[in-house]
């Protein structure tokens, strides 16, 4: 396992969480809340797509970090 690569992937995950999670979290309000407009739905879809792609990249980096050997000079 490459600990530096794992640490970098974890930092990317934390950054993704701080930047995007609030955008894709379900809104409270229930069925009586006002319905979003087309523009709001499109923006939400774009945010969710960005979040999904970035999350996939972080997971891929985690797998590579686990499967990789530590870099030379790393204990």
N, C-alpha and C positions, 0 to 999 in steps of 0.2 A: 504494500500500500504506500502511496505517495502522500505523506502528511501535508505537505505544502499545497499540493493540488486539491486535497480534501478541504483544507482551510479556505482556499480561494473560492471553491464551489460554495462553501457555507456562507461566505461573505456575499457572494452573488445572490444567494437565496434570501439573506437578510435584507439586502438592498431591494430585491423584488418585492418582498413583503412590505417594506416601508413605503415604496412608491406606488404599489398597485392594489394591494389587498382591499383597501377601503373602497376602491372603485368597483370591484367585482363581488363584494359581499352583498347578500340579499338585503333589500331595504325592508324595514318594518313598516307596518301600516295596514296590512290585511286587505281584504276585498273592497273596503270602502274608500281606500286611498285613491287619489286621482290617477288616471291612466297616463303613462308617459307618451309623449308624442313620437312621431316617426324619427325625428332627429335625435332624440334622447335614446331611443332603441338602437339606432345605428351607432351612436357613440358608445353605448354600453357593449355592443357586439364587438366593436373595434378594440375596446379595452380588454374584454375577455379573450379575444384572439391574441393580443399582445402578451397578456399574462400567461396564456397557455403555451405559446411558443417559447417564451423565456423560461418557464418552468420546465419544459421539456429539455431545454439546453442545460439547465442546472442539473437535472437528473442524469442526463448523459454524462456530464462532467463528473458527477459523483461516482458513477459506474467506472469511468476511466481512472479516477483517482484510486478507487479500491483495487482495480485490476493492475495498476501500474506499480512498478518498483520505485522505491524512494530515489530521488535524484542523488547523484554522487556527492558525498560530503554531508549528507543528512543522516543523523543517527537513526 
